[in-house]
Amino acid sequence: MGTAYRKTGTTLPTARELAAMGEAARRERDRLLAAHPHLQAYQREIDRVLAAAVTQENRMAALGLMMGAKLNELKAQMMRLEACTRTLAGTVEN
């Protein structure tokens, strides 16, 4: 197990543990992409953006921006779905 982190008393993972976590995450990503091939284009975009981010801080900022953009897209879709649902509910009531 890793060494104790002073501020919180939690334990940081060792380099070996981090490597194992990374490998497990990559395997899970590959399984997800195999099951949902339509997501491969988005993964390529993530890989492209992260390759251009030089520092870890830039990588995290880029991922945050990309996740925020996808959440905004999801919100817009949910609003359209809600409008459609209201329209259908009005049609059924009449």
C-alpha positions in Angstrom: 0.0 0.0 0.0 1.1 3.6 -0.6 2.5 6.1 1.8 0.3 8.2 4.2 -0.7 11.6 2.9 -0.1 14.1 5.7 -3.1 16.5 5.2 -5.9 14.0 5.2 -4.4 10.9 6.7 -5.4 8.9 3.5 -3.0 6.7 1.7 -1.6 7.6 -1.7 -1.3 4.7 -4.2 2.1 3.5 -5.1 3.5 3.8 -8.6 2.7 0.1 -9.1 -0.9 0.6 -7.9 -1.3 3.6 -10.2 0.0 1.6 -13.1 -2.4 -1.2 -12.4 -5.3 1.3 -12.0 -4.4 2.9 -15.4 -4.2 -0.5 -17.1 -7.6 -1.5 -15.6 -9.1 1.8 -16.8 -7.7 1.3 -20.3 -9.2 -2.2 -20.5 -12.6 -1.0 -19.3 -12.4 1.8 -21.9 -11.6 -0.7 -24.7 -14.5 -2.9 -23.6 -16.8 0.2 -23.6 -15.7 1.2 -27.1 -16.1 -2.3 -28.4 -19.6 -2.4 -27.1 -20.4 1.1 -28.3 -18.5 1.8 -31.5 -20.3 5.1 -32.1 -18.2 6.5 -29.1 -14.9 5.8 -30.9 -14.9 9.2 -32.7 -15.3 11.0 -29.3 -12.5 8.9 -27.8 -10.2 9.9 -30.7 -11.1 13.6 -30.0 -10.2 13.1 -26.3 -6.9 11.5 -27.3 -6.1 14.3 -29.7 -6.9 17.0 -27.1 -4.9 15.2 -24.4 -1.9 14.7 -26.7 -1.7 18.5 -27.1 -2.0 19.2 -23.4 1.6 19.4 -22.1 1.0 19.5 -18.4 -1.2 17.4 -16.1 -3.1 20.6 -15.2 -3.8 21.3 -18.8 -5.0 17.7 -19.3 -7.4 18.0 -16.4 -8.6 21.4 -17.6 -9.2 20.0 -21.1 -11.1 17.0 -19.8 -13.2 19.4 -17.6 -14.1 21.5 -20.6 -14.9 18.5 -22.7 -17.1 17.0 -20.0 -18.9 20.4 -19.5 -19.6 20.6 -23.2 -21.0 17.1 -23.3 -23.2 17.9 -20.2 -24.5 21.0 -22.0 -25.4 18.8 -25.0 -27.1 16.4 -22.7 -29.0 19.3 -21.0 -30.2 20.5 -24.4 -31.4 17.0 -25.4 -33.2 16.7 -22.1 -35.0 20.0 -22.7 -36.0 18.9 -26.2 -37.3 15.6 -24.7 -39.2 17.4 -22.0 -40.9 19.6 -24.7 -41.8 16.6 -26.7 -43.2 14.8 -23.6 -45.3 17.9 -22.8 -46.6 18.0 -26.4 -47.5 14.3 -26.3 -49.1 14.7 -22.9 -51.2 17.5 -24.2 -52.2 15.4 -27.2 -53.2 12.5 -25.1 -55.3 14.6 -22.7 -57.3 16.2 -25.5 
